[in-house]
Each structure stands twice: as C-alpha cells, then as structure tokens.
Amino acid sequence: MGIVRMGPPEDVIEFLKSSFNVNLFIETGTFYGGTTIWASKIFDRVKTIEYSNDIFNITKEKYKELQNVDFIFGDSRKELKDIVAALEAPALFWLDAHWCSFGSYGEKDQCPLLEELDIINSSEFEHFLLIDDARLFLSPPPLPNLLEYYPNIQQIIEKLNKKHHEIVIYEDVIIAVPFFAKKVFLEFMQEKTTKDQEEASRKYAIDQKKKKIKYVIKRILRLEF
C-alpha cells in the first residue's frame, strides 16, 4: 500500500472542501480530537460523534472553547440519523468509528461502518465520504479485531455504489466522491500520485547512494587496518 499516515489526508480534504464548497465536516469516532481540531480550522462547522463516555468527556472538556464544533456523545448509527436528516447541503464525512482498543468504545461492537453508510445513503444530497484504515477492509484485520465484525472491501463498495460514487483508495483511506466531482477529483489525484511517486523515487535514490557510500567507507577502513 505504500505510505500509511495517521489521520486524514489533509491536502485531499482541503481540495474537496475548496473545490466543491463543502462547509460541514462530520466525523464518527472523535477519539482524543486530533482530526476534530484540524477540521475546525478548515471547515465552517464540525460535528463529531464519540461513544466512549470517558474519551468524550476528556475531549469535550479539553476543547470546549471551540465555537464551531459540536461534540456529540452516542452511537454513531443513532446520532447520524438525526444529523443526516437535518442536512441542507452536501457534507464531507470522515468515518472512523471502528474499535481501536486504547479505551475506545466497541470491543463487542467493533465496526458500525455499513450501517453508517446506509444512513448516509438515505440523504437527498450527494456527499463526500472518506473511510479511515482501509487496510482493515482490504484484508482480514489483525487481532484483536474480530473477523465477524468487519465488512470486506466488496461490501463497502456495494454500499458506496448505491449513490453512484467514484471510489479510490489512497494511502490508508477509502475516498468516495459524487459523480459530478469525478473529473476534477481524478485529475487532482493523478497529479498528487505522480508527485508522490517522484518523491518516493528521489528518496530511494538518496538511500541507495548513502548505502553505497557506507559500503565504500567500510571497505576502505578494512583495507587500512
């Protein structure tokens, strides 16, 4: 898969927000607020849902001064129904509510993703969706995640295709955009992946050169002694 960064692909989200005038960021799985805080600086409004009572209280208290963030406690499947029903325009969803240990909710309810997608699909609007940790769905997730809780990539794509999305997997994120955004989005992604490849090739060449220099130095030192 290549690069796997922690958190959202910020440049991709900023591109979608600015290109298609998306002003609302909806997050499932607040955790300790890293993505939430970043999004609050980019979007007019952020709604974030967390089902671990302890994590919710800690995070909400820590960032209570943020005026454009709604911290929502509860099951993402229940809370999303109310949020989606009240939407008046397309939003960008960051779906990251699956269990990840570290005190998070869901050891016996590990991945609500398919139900979340059903709720979003019920909207009259065409939304932008990003699903974190694609690796958990592209192959069997590592323990202690349990197989019976996790959908595979085919099931996820079937849900996304019910609203005719263009789907790509970039780094560790499944990205689905409405068809009206397809051309502009794919052109942006191609430019981005080209730059990524060029940077990876440059780093590889530098690493190989460093290894060669180290080898030569070792050879010289052996000859001298």
Backbone as numpy.savetxt, mean C-alpha at the origin, in Angstrom:
# Nx Ny Nz CAx CAy CAz Cx Cy Cz
10.63 -10.03 -6.84 9.81 -8.83 -6.84 10.66 -7.57 -6.84
11.89 -7.72 -6.37 12.74 -6.53 -6.36 12.59 -5.76 -5.07
12.43 -4.46 -5.20 12.37 -3.59 -4.03 11.08 -3.84 -3.27
11.17 -3.96 -1.96 9.99 -4.02 -1.11 10.15 -2.97 -0.04
9.48 -1.85 -0.22 9.60 -0.77 0.76 8.52 -0.93 1.82
8.76 -0.37 2.98 7.74 -0.32 4.02 6.86 0.90 3.76
5.54 0.68 3.74 4.63 1.78 3.53 4.27 1.98 2.08
3.48 2.99 1.79 2.95 3.19 0.45 3.98 3.76 -0.52
3.78 3.53 -1.82 4.62 4.18 -2.83 4.21 5.65 -2.95
4.89 6.50 -2.22 4.43 7.88 -2.05 4.35 8.64 -3.37
5.34 8.46 -4.24 5.33 9.20 -5.50 4.18 8.78 -6.40
3.80 7.50 -6.35 2.66 7.03 -7.15 1.37 7.65 -6.62
1.21 7.66 -5.32 0.00 8.23 -4.73 -0.08 9.73 -5.00
1.02 10.43 -4.88 1.01 11.86 -5.16 0.66 12.13 -6.61
1.14 11.28 -7.52 0.79 11.44 -8.93 -0.71 11.24 -9.14
-1.28 10.22 -8.56 -2.71 9.96 -8.72 -3.54 11.09 -8.12
-3.12 11.56 -6.96 -3.86 12.64 -6.30 -3.89 13.91 -7.15
-2.74 14.28 -7.67 -2.64 15.53 -8.43 -3.23 15.39 -9.83
-3.05 14.24 -10.45 -3.50 14.06 -11.83 -5.01 13.95 -11.94
-5.65 13.40 -10.91 -7.08 13.13 -10.99 -7.87 13.82 -9.89
-7.24 14.79 -9.24 -7.91 15.65 -8.27 -8.63 14.83 -7.20
-7.90 13.88 -6.61 -8.44 13.06 -5.53 -8.08 13.72 -4.20
-9.10 14.07 -3.43 -8.86 14.86 -2.22 -9.05 14.10 -0.92
-9.53 12.84 -1.01 -9.80 12.06 0.20 -8.99 10.77 0.20
-8.26 10.54 1.28 -7.45 9.34 1.48 -8.12 8.51 2.56
-8.47 7.25 2.23 -9.14 6.37 3.18 -8.24 5.17 3.45
-7.91 4.98 4.72 -6.95 3.95 5.11 -7.62 2.93 6.03
-7.40 1.64 5.75 -7.80 0.62 6.70 -6.53 0.04 7.31
-6.48 0.07 8.64 -5.28 -0.37 9.34 -4.37 0.81 9.65
-4.74 1.62 10.65 -3.95 2.80 11.01 -2.59 2.43 11.55
-2.56 1.37 12.35 -1.39 0.96 13.12 -0.91 2.17 13.93
0.36 2.53 13.87 0.85 3.64 14.68 0.94 4.96 13.90
0.26 5.03 12.76 0.03 6.33 12.13 1.05 6.84 11.15
2.03 6.03 10.79 3.05 6.51 9.86 2.47 6.96 8.52
1.68 6.10 7.91 1.05 6.44 6.63 0.01 7.54 6.81
-0.71 7.48 7.90 -1.75 8.49 8.18 -1.16 9.89 8.20
-0.06 10.06 8.91 0.56 11.38 9.04 1.07 11.87 7.70
1.70 10.97 6.95 2.16 11.36 5.60 0.98 11.80 4.76
-0.09 11.02 4.74 -1.25 11.35 3.90 -1.89 12.67 4.31
-1.84 13.00 5.60 -2.46 14.24 6.07 -1.77 15.48 5.50
-0.53 15.31 5.07 0.21 16.43 4.48 -0.05 16.57 2.99
-0.67 15.56 2.40 -0.89 15.53 0.95 -2.36 15.75 0.59
-3.25 15.13 1.36 -4.67 15.14 1.04 -5.43 16.15 1.89
-6.54 16.63 1.33 -7.38 17.56 2.08 -7.97 16.89 3.32
-8.35 15.59 3.15 -9.01 14.87 4.24 -8.50 13.44 4.29
-8.33 12.92 5.50 -7.90 11.54 5.71 -8.86 10.88 6.69
-9.31 9.69 6.33 -10.11 8.85 7.24 -9.36 7.55 7.43
-9.08 7.20 8.67 -8.28 6.01 8.94 -8.95 5.16 10.00
-8.99 3.85 9.75 -9.73 2.91 10.60 -8.77 1.93 11.26
-8.93 1.75 12.57 -8.09 0.82 13.33 -8.96 0.01 14.29
-8.71 -1.31 14.36 -9.56 -2.18 15.18 -8.86 -2.68 16.44
-7.59 -2.36 16.63 -6.93 -2.66 17.90 -7.18 -1.49 18.84
-7.85 -1.75 19.95 -8.20 -0.68 20.87 -6.97 0.02 21.42
-5.96 -0.74 21.81 -4.75 -0.15 22.38 -4.02 0.72 21.35
-3.82 0.19 20.15 -3.13 0.95 19.11 -3.92 2.19 18.72
-5.24 2.04 18.61 -6.09 3.18 18.27 -5.93 4.31 19.28
-6.02 3.99 20.56 -5.95 5.03 21.60 -4.59 5.72 21.60
-3.53 4.94 21.46 -2.18 5.51 21.45 -2.01 6.46 20.27
-2.42 6.00 19.09 -2.20 6.78 17.87 -3.08 8.02 17.84
-4.33 7.86 18.20 -5.24 9.02 18.20 -4.77 10.09 19.18
-4.33 9.69 20.35 -3.85 10.65 21.34 -2.58 11.35 20.85
-1.69 10.59 20.23 -0.43 11.15 19.77 -0.63 12.21 18.69
-1.63 11.99 17.83 -1.82 12.89 16.69 -3.16 13.64 16.76
-3.64 13.87 17.95 -4.95 14.49 18.12 -5.02 15.91 17.58
-3.86 16.53 17.37 -3.86 17.92 16.87 -4.15 18.01 15.38
-4.10 16.91 14.68 -4.33 16.95 13.24 -5.80 17.24 12.94
-6.03 18.32 12.25 -7.40 18.77 12.01 -8.07 18.10 10.82
-7.28 17.54 9.91 -7.87 16.96 8.70 -7.89 15.44 8.71
-7.70 14.85 9.91 -7.71 13.39 10.02 -8.85 12.94 10.93
-9.64 11.98 10.44 -10.68 11.34 11.25 -10.16 9.97 11.68
-9.86 9.83 12.97 -9.45 8.54 13.51 -10.70 7.77 13.90
-10.88 6.60 13.29 -12.11 5.83 13.47 -11.76 4.47 14.07
-12.38 4.14 15.20 -12.17 2.84 15.82 -13.24 1.87 15.35
-12.80 0.66 14.96 -13.78 -0.36 14.62 -13.32 -1.28 13.51
-14.20 -2.20 13.18 -13.98 -3.18 12.12 -14.06 -2.46 10.77
-13.02 -2.59 9.96 -12.99 -1.87 8.68 -14.19 -2.23 7.81
-14.68 -3.47 7.92 -15.81 -3.88 7.09 -17.09 -3.14 7.48
-17.24 -2.87 8.75 -18.42 -2.12 9.20 -18.26 -0.63 8.93
-17.09 -0.10 9.29 -16.88 1.33 9.16 -16.84 1.78 7.70
-16.28 0.95 6.83 -16.23 1.31 5.41 -17.63 1.45 4.80
-18.56 0.67 5.26 -19.92 0.77 4.72 -20.47 2.18 4.89
-20.29 2.74 6.08 -20.78 4.09 6.34 -19.99 5.13 5.55
-18.67 4.95 5.48 -17.83 5.91 4.76 -18.15 5.90 3.27
-18.20 4.71 2.69 -18.44 4.59 1.24 -19.83 5.12 0.87
-20.80 4.83 1.70 -22.17 5.28 1.41 -22.28 6.80 1.40
-21.41 7.48 2.14 -21.48 8.94 2.26 -20.58 9.67 1.26
-19.81 8.94 0.44 -18.88 9.60 -0.47 -19.60 10.41 -1.53
-18.99 11.54 -1.88 -19.55 12.42 -2.90 -18.63 12.57 -4.09
-17.49 11.86 -4.07 -16.51 11.93 -5.15 -15.57 10.74 -5.02
-14.80 10.45 -6.06 -13.82 9.36 -5.96 -12.80 9.62 -4.85
-12.35 8.53 -4.23 -11.35 8.61 -3.17 -10.20 7.66 -3.49
-9.12 7.80 -2.74 -8.01 6.86 -2.85 -7.99 6.02 -1.58
-8.05 4.70 -1.75 -8.07 3.77 -0.63 -6.70 3.11 -0.48
-6.20 3.08 0.75 -4.99 2.35 1.10 -5.44 1.22 2.04
-5.47 -0.01 1.51 -6.03 -1.15 2.24 -4.89 -1.95 2.88
-4.83 -1.87 4.21 -3.70 -2.45 4.94 -4.16 -2.95 6.31
-5.38 -3.53 6.36 -5.97 -3.89 7.65 -5.68 -5.32 8.07
-4.93 -6.08 7.27 -4.69 -7.47 7.65 -3.77 -7.55 8.86
-3.88 -8.64 9.58 -3.13 -8.84 10.82 -1.63 -8.86 10.56
-0.86 -8.27 11.47 0.59 -8.28 11.31 1.29 -8.51 12.64
0.60 -9.19 13.59 1.11 -9.39 14.95 1.46 -8.03 15.58
2.48 -7.94 16.40 2.90 -6.68 17.04 1.74 -5.97 17.74
0.81 -6.76 18.29 -0.31 -6.17 19.00 -1.46 -5.73 18.12
-1.39 -6.00 16.83 -2.45 -5.58 15.91 -3.67 -6.49 16.07
-4.81 -6.00 15.62 -6.03 -6.80 15.68 -6.01 -7.88 14.59
-6.60 -9.06 14.91 -6.91 -9.99 13.85 -6.22 -11.33 13.86
-5.67 -11.77 14.96 -5.00 -13.07 14.95 -5.97 -14.17 14.54
-7.27 -14.02 14.90 -8.28 -15.01 14.52 -9.24 -14.46 13.47
-8.81 -13.40 12.81 -9.62 -12.74 11.77 -8.64 -11.96 10.91
-7.78 -12.68 10.17 -6.52 -12.09 9.73 -6.60 -11.16 8.52
-7.57 -11.34 7.64 -7.53 -10.53 6.41 -8.94 -10.23 5.90
-9.43 -9.02 6.13 -10.77 -8.65 5.68 -10.82 -8.11 4.24
-9.78 -8.31 3.46 -9.62 -7.61 2.19 -10.77 -7.84 1.21
-11.18 -9.07 0.98 -12.22 -9.32 -0.02 -13.53 -8.64 0.36
-13.85 -8.64 1.64 -15.07 -7.97 2.08 -14.94 -6.45 1.92
-13.75 -5.93 2.19 -13.52 -4.49 1.97 -13.73 -4.14 0.50
-13.23 -4.98 -0.39 -13.38 -4.71 -1.83 -14.85 -4.77 -2.25
-15.61 -5.68 -1.68 -17.05 -5.74 -1.98 -17.73 -4.44 -1.60
-17.37 -3.91 -0.45 -17.98 -2.66 0.02 -17.60 -1.50 -0.90
-16.34 -1.41 -1.26 -15.90 -0.34 -2.16 -16.56 -0.47 -3.52
-16.72 -1.71 -3.99 -17.37 -1.94 -5.29 -18.83 -1.48 -5.30
-19.44 -1.39 -4.12 -20.85 -0.97 -4.05 -21.01 0.53 -4.28
-19.92 1.26 -4.30 -19.98 2.72 -4.48 -20.40 3.09 -5.89
-21.05 4.22 -6.01 -21.42 4.71 -7.34 -20.22 5.33 -8.07
-19.14 5.58 -7.33 -17.97 6.22 -7.92 -16.89 5.19 -8.25
-15.99 5.59 -9.14 -14.84 4.77 -9.49 -13.64 5.27 -8.69
-13.13 4.40 -7.83 -12.09 4.81 -6.89 -10.71 4.27 -7.27
-9.70 4.83 -6.61 -8.32 4.38 -6.76 -7.98 3.52 -5.54
-7.48 2.31 -5.79 -7.23 1.38 -4.71 -5.78 0.92 -4.71
-5.17 0.94 -3.53 -3.83 0.39 -3.35 -3.88 -0.59 -2.19
-3.41 -1.81 -2.43 -3.44 -2.88 -1.44 -2.01 -3.19 -1.03
-1.71 -3.03 0.23 -0.34 -3.23 0.70 -0.01 -4.72 0.83
1.29 -5.02 0.86 1.81 -6.37 1.10 1.34 -7.37 0.05
1.55 -7.03 -1.19 1.15 -7.91 -2.30 1.73 -9.30 -2.16
2.91 -9.41 -1.57 3.58 -10.71 -1.45 2.75 -11.72 -0.67
1.86 -11.24 0.21 1.03 -12.15 1.00 -0.04 -12.82 0.16
-0.32 -12.24 -1.03 -1.38 -12.76 -1.89 -0.83 -13.41 -3.15
0.41 -13.09 -3.49 1.03 -13.66 -4.68 1.53 -15.08 -4.45
1.79 -15.40 -3.19 2.19 -16.75 -2.81 1.69 -17.00 -1.40
1.72 -18.24 -0.92 1.24 -18.50 0.44 1.96 -17.61 1.45
1.22 -16.93 2.32 1.86 -16.01 3.28 2.68 -16.79 4.30
3.75 -16.20 4.80 4.58 -16.89 5.78 3.86 -17.02 7.13
4.22 -18.04 7.86 3.72 -18.18 9.22 4.18 -17.01 10.07
3.40 -16.56 11.05 2.20 -17.21 11.60 0.90 -16.86 10.89
0.94 -16.22 9.71 -0.28 -16.02 8.93 -0.82 -17.38 8.52
-2.14 -17.54 8.54 -2.75 -18.82 8.22 -3.42 -18.78 6.85
-3.20 -19.83 6.06 -3.65 -19.87 4.67 -5.14 -19.61 4.52
-5.95 -20.14 5.44 -7.40 -20.06 5.26 -7.94 -18.64 5.34
-7.13 -17.72 5.86 -7.60 -16.34 5.99 -7.27 -15.48 4.77
-6.33 -15.93 3.95 -5.80 -15.05 2.92 -6.28 -15.42 1.52
-6.86 -14.46 0.78 -7.22 -14.72 -0.62 -5.97 -14.77 -1.48
-6.06 -15.44 -2.62 -4.94 -15.42 -3.55 -5.12 -14.27 -4.54
-4.12 -14.04 -5.35 -4.15 -12.90 -6.26 -5.30 -12.99 -7.26
-5.65 -14.21 -7.67 -6.74 -14.37 -8.63 -8.07 -13.89 -8.03
-8.32 -14.23 -6.77 -9.55 -13.79 -6.12 -9.60 -12.27 -6.00
-8.46 -11.67 -5.70 -8.41 -10.21 -5.58 -8.67 -9.54 -6.92
-8.05 -10.06 -7.97 -8.24 -9.48 -9.31 -9.69 -9.61 -9.75
-10.32 -10.72 -9.43 -11.73 -10.89 -9.78 -12.60 -9.82 -9.12
-12.31 -9.52 -7.87 -13.06 -8.46 -7.19 -12.80 -7.10 -7.83
-11.54 -6.82 -8.12 -11.19 -5.53 -8.71 -11.79 -5.36 -10.10
-11.87 -6.43 -10.85 -12.39 -6.36 -12.21 -13.90 -6.13 -12.27
-14.58 -6.29 -11.15 -16.01 -6.02 -11.13 -16.30 -4.53 -11.38
-15.30 -3.69 -11.12 -15.45 -2.26 -11.42 -14.51 -1.83 -12.55
-14.01 -2.81 -13.31 -13.20 -2.53 -14.50 -11.99 -1.65 -14.19
-11.13 -2.15 -13.34 -9.90 -1.45 -13.01 -8.74 -1.89 -13.89
-7.81 -0.98 -14.08 -6.50 -1.34 -14.63 -5.62 -1.69 -13.43
-5.00 -2.88 -13.47 -4.31 -3.40 -12.30 -2.83 -3.61 -12.60
-1.98 -3.10 -11.72 -0.55 -3.38 -11.80 -0.06 -3.73 -10.40
1.05 -4.43 -10.34 1.71 -4.70 -9.07 3.07 -4.04 -9.13
3.26 -3.10 -8.23 4.52 -2.34 -8.20 5.14 -2.49 -6.83
6.40 -2.94 -6.84 7.08 -3.23 -5.58 6.21 -4.21 -4.79
5.68 -3.82 -3.65 4.89 -4.74 -2.81 3.44 -4.29 -2.69
2.96 -3.59 -3.72 1.62 -3.01 -3.67 0.82 -3.36 -4.92
-0.42 -3.79 -4.72 -1.36 -3.97 -5.83 -2.05 -2.63 -6.05
-1.96 -2.12 -7.26 -2.55 -0.81 -7.57 -3.64 -1.00 -8.62
-4.83 -0.49 -8.33 -5.95 -0.60 -9.25 -6.53 0.79 -9.48
-6.57 1.21 -10.73 -7.10 2.53 -11.06 -8.26 2.37 -12.04
-9.22 3.30 -12.01 -10.34 3.24 -12.96 -9.84 3.30 -14.41
-10.61 2.74 -15.32 -10.20 2.71 -16.73 -9.98 4.11 -17.30
-10.72 5.11 -16.79 -10.54 6.46 -17.35 -9.14 7.01 -17.06
-8.47 6.42 -16.05 -7.12 6.86 -15.70 -6.04 5.99 -16.31
-6.43 4.97 -17.07 -5.50 3.94 -17.53 -4.31 4.51 -18.30
-4.55 5.26 -19.34 -3.48 5.70 -20.23 -2.45 6.56 -19.49
-2.93 7.55 -18.79 -2.02 8.46 -18.07 -1.25 7.70 -17.00
-1.94 6.82 -16.30 -1.30 6.05 -15.22 -0.23 5.12 -15.76
-0.52 4.39 -16.82 0.45 3.44 -17.36 1.68 4.15 -17.94
1.47 5.30 -18.55 2.61 6.06 -19.05 3.51 6.51 -17.90
2.89 6.95 -16.81 3.65 7.35 -15.63 4.42 6.16 -15.06
3.76 5.01 -14.94 4.38 3.83 -14.36 5.53 3.32 -15.24
5.35 3.41 -16.56 6.44 2.96 -17.44 7.67 3.85 -17.27
7.45 5.13 -17.19 8.57 6.05 -16.96 9.23 5.75 -15.62
8.41 5.45 -14.63 8.94 5.18 -13.29 9.74 3.87 -13.27
9.19 2.81 -13.86 9.90 1.53 -13.84 11.17 1.59 -14.68
11.17 2.42 -15.73 12.40 2.61 -16.52 13.48 3.25 -15.66
13.12 4.29 -14.91 14.08 4.94 -14.02 14.55 3.99 -12.92
13.63 3.18 -12.41 13.99 2.20 -11.38 15.03 1.22 -11.92
14.80 0.76 -13.16 15.73 -0.19 -13.77 17.10 0.44 -14.00
17.09 1.66 -14.48 18.36 2.36 -14.71 19.13 2.54 -13.40
18.42 2.89 -12.33 19.06 3.08 -11.03 19.59 1.75 -10.50
18.81 0.67 -10.66 19.26 -0.64 -10.21 20.50 -1.09 -10.97
20.54 -0.82 -12.29 21.70 -1.19 -13.10 22.93 -0.39 -12.68
22.72 0.89 -12.38 23.83 1.74 -11.95 24.40 1.24 -10.62
23.52 0.90 -9.68 23.97 0.41 -8.38 24.70 -0.93 -8.53
24.19 -1.78 -9.41 24.83 -3.08 -9.64 26.24 -2.89 -10.19
26.38 -1.97 -11.16 27.69 -1.72 -11.75 28.67 -1.21 -10.70
28.20 -0.31 -9.82 29.06 0.22 -8.76 29.47 -0.89 -7.79
28.51 -1.75 -7.43 28.81 -2.85 -6.51 29.84 -3.80 -7.11
29.68 -4.09 -8.40 30.62 -4.99 -9.05 32.02 -4.39 -9.10
32.07 -3.08 -9.33 33.37 -2.40 -9.37 34.03 -2.44 -8.00
33.26 -2.23 -6.94 33.81 -2.27 -5.58 34.34 -3.66 -5.25
33.61 -4.69 -5.67 34.05 -6.06 -5.41 35.36 -6.35 -6.14
35.45 -5.85 -7.36 36.68 -6.07 -8.13 37.87 -5.38 -7.48
37.65 -4.15 -7.02 38.72 -3.40 -6.35 39.17 -4.14 -5.08
38.21 -4.62 -4.30 38.54 -5.35 -3.08 39.35 -6.61 -3.40
38.95 -7.28 -4.47 39.66 -8.50 -4.88 41.11 -8.19 -5.27
41.29 -7.12 -6.04 42.63 -6.73 -6.47 43.50 -6.36 -5.27
42.93 -5.62 -4.32 43.68 -5.23 -3.12 44.11 -6.46 -2.33
43.21 -7.42 -2.19 43.55 -8.64 -1.46 44.68 -9.41 -2.15
44.61 -9.44 -3.47 45.67 -10.12 -4.25 47.03 -9.43 -4.03
47.01 -8.12 -4.06 48.26 -7.36 -3.86 48.83 -7.61 -2.48
47.95 -7.59 -1.47 48.40 -7.81 -0.10 48.98 -9.20 0.09
48.40 -10.18 -0.55 48.92 -11.55 -0.46 50.31 -11.64 -1.09
50.50 -10.95 -2.21 51.79 -10.97 -2.89 52.88 -10.30 -2.06
52.50 -9.23 -1.35 53.48 -8.49 -0.55 53.90 -9.26 0.70
52.97 -10.10 1.18 53.32 -10.82 2.40 53.52 -12.31 2.13
